[in-house]
Amino acid sequence: MTATATTRLLDLASGPLEVFVEGAGHPVVLLPSLGRGQEDFDGIAPMLLAAGLRLIRPEPRGIGRSAPLRDGASLFDMARDVIAAMEDDGVRTALVAGHAAGNWVARITAHLRPDLVQGVAMLAAVTGTTVDPSISAAIAGSFDTSLPDDVRLGHLRRGYFAPGNDASVWLPGWHTEVALAQRRAREATTDMSWLRVADRKPLLYLAAAEDAIAAPPSEAELKATLGPLAQRVVVERAGHALLPEQPEAVAQALIGYARELWG
């Protein structure tokens, strides 16, 4: 987090929610991946700020000063936290960007409050809600901090990083209990009416070319799955982690899309 960021602690019925806010201009909401926190966006935040964007960064529940997810919570509850952070900031409309599993929360946010969302960005994201079991095991091994580092590193290389990229940068930053709670929230989500959010809202699918978890679909497949307002950009030499692998490409794609959304 940069030194000029403002920290807010929202008093919500679901418990305190920590939110970092910085910058001016059109707002971009950043939502991290399964079991990981806002620090994942630290590498791209300065570039987004330099482009004149305002960043709203809710810390996932169970990380920092955000209270843990409550039993029985769903992805809809996670999206309501995001909406509360947007409303607290006085957002008129924002670009809501979710990395990997965070894309589900981004899409539900747009589904619940389309009036607050100018567009959605999915970063290295599964278009549905299921993952191949062998890959799911690599994901679980990555966030299981009780495992030796060399074992976890193998899981990270298998699931998250393109060959040749340094997977060790993601050995830290995992929150096992948060990941498990978020998985339970996904399993508790039975309403799937939000999946085709690009029927109603512009959507950028920022694909990682060597993503073992979410192989890049074609543009035609993307529109057929998510809706006609979806468009695709592919980032080369990146896997599912994406952000630590190609931060400049991610930042430039988001900046370009924000300019496209607001003209």
Secondary structure as UniProt FT lines:
FT   TURN            3..4
FT   STRAND          6..12
FT   TURN            13..14
FT   STRAND          15..22
FT   STRAND          27..31
FT   TURN            34..35
FT   HELIX           38..41
FT   TURN            42..44
FT   HELIX           45..50
FT   TURN            51..52
FT   STRAND          54..58
FT   TURN            61..62
FT   TURN            64..65
FT   TURN            71..72
FT   HELIX           75..88
FT   TURN            89..90
FT   STRAND          94..99
FT   TURN            100..101
FT   HELIX           102..112
FT   HELIX           114..116
FT   STRAND          117..123
FT   HELIX           133..143
FT   TURN            145..146
FT   HELIX           149..159
FT   TURN            163..164
FT   HELIX           167..170
FT   HELIX           176..187
FT   TURN            193..196
FT   HELIX           197..199
FT   STRAND          203..208
FT   TURN            209..210
FT   HELIX           219..226
FT   TURN            228..229
FT   STRAND          230..235
FT   TURN            243..245
FT   HELIX           247..262
//
